[in-house]
């Protein structure tokens, strides 16, 4: 039944305004893709967005499993502590210096 609903190569103008539809699909838009122009721009945009997401992740306390909606800059709050996120949060557990134990040293491997 689904196959019968699909239509390939049909007129797209009823679904897309002609000024936004490429000439190849009976539209008015003459667009030529130039890889040398568009690819570096796309990479730059991706790097900027990645940096913004990372900055928001760090600001929220580096919580693994942070909300994607929050990281993308939406209205969602961090999974940490709601809208006001504490700067002191970390993914590392707190270390009690008095109880910290150093790993044993294999003295047979020490050369003098």
C-alpha positions in Angstrom: 0.0 0.0 0.0 2.8 2.4 0.8 4.5 1.9 -2.6 1.3 3.0 -4.3 1.4 6.3 -2.4 4.9 7.2 -3.5 5.2 9.3 -6.6 8.6 9.9 -8.3 9.3 12.5 -10.9 6.0 14.3 -10.4 5.3 18.0 -10.4 6.7 19.6 -7.2 5.3 23.0 -7.7 2.1 22.4 -5.7 4.4 21.5 -2.7 7.3 24.0 -3.0 7.1 27.6 -4.1 8.6 28.0 -7.6 11.2 30.6 -6.4 12.5 28.0 -3.9 12.5 25.0 -6.4 15.5 24.2 -8.6 15.2 24.5 -12.3 15.7 20.7 -12.5 12.3 20.3 -10.8 10.4 22.9 -12.9 11.2 25.7 -10.5 12.6 29.2 -10.9 15.8 28.7 -8.9 19.0 28.6 -10.8 21.5 27.2 -8.4 24.9 25.8 -9.1 26.8 24.0 -6.3 30.4 25.0 -6.0 32.3 22.7 -3.7 35.3 25.0 -3.3 32.9 27.8 -2.0 30.4 25.8 0.1 32.5 23.1 1.7 34.9 25.4 3.7 31.9 27.4 4.8 30.2 24.3 6.0 33.3 23.1 7.9 33.7 26.5 9.6 30.0 26.5 10.7 30.3 23.0 12.1 33.4 24.0 14.1 31.7 27.0 15.5 28.6 25.0 16.5 30.8 22.3 18.1 32.7 24.9 20.1 29.5 26.5 21.3 28.1 23.1 22.4 31.4 22.3 24.2 31.3 25.6 26.0 27.8 25.1 27.2 28.7 21.5 28.3 31.7 22.8 30.3 29.5 25.6 31.8 26.9 23.0 32.8 29.5 20.9 34.7 30.7 18.4 32.1 27.8 16.1 32.8 27.8 12.9 30.7 24.3 12.6 29.3 23.6 16.4 29.2 20.4 17.4 27.4 21.0 17.9 23.7 18.3 20.6 23.7 20.4 22.5 26.3 23.6 22.0 24.5 22.1 23.3 21.2 21.2 26.5 23.0 17.5 26.0 23.3 15.2 26.9 26.2 15.8 23.6 28.0 17.7 23.6 31.2 20.7 21.5 32.0 20.2 18.1 33.6 22.5 19.4 36.4 20.7 21.8 38.6 18.0 23.4 36.5 18.4 26.8 34.8 21.1 28.1 37.1 24.0 25.7 36.6 26.8 25.4 39.2 30.3 26.0 37.9 31.7 23.5 40.5 30.3 20.3 39.0 32.7 17.8 37.4 32.6 14.4 35.9 35.4 13.4 38.2 34.5 12.0 41.6 35.8 14.0 44.6 39.1 12.8 46.0 39.8 12.6 49.7 43.5 13.3 49.9 43.9 11.7 53.3 42.5 8.4 52.0 44.2 8.4 48.6 46.4 5.4 48.1 49.3 5.2 45.6 49.6 2.1 43.5 52.2 -0.4 44.7 55.7 0.0 43.2 57.4 -3.1 41.7 61.0 -2.6 43.0 62.3 -5.3 40.7 61.9 -3.0 37.8 63.8 -0.1 39.3 67.3 0.3 38.0 70.0 2.4 39.8 
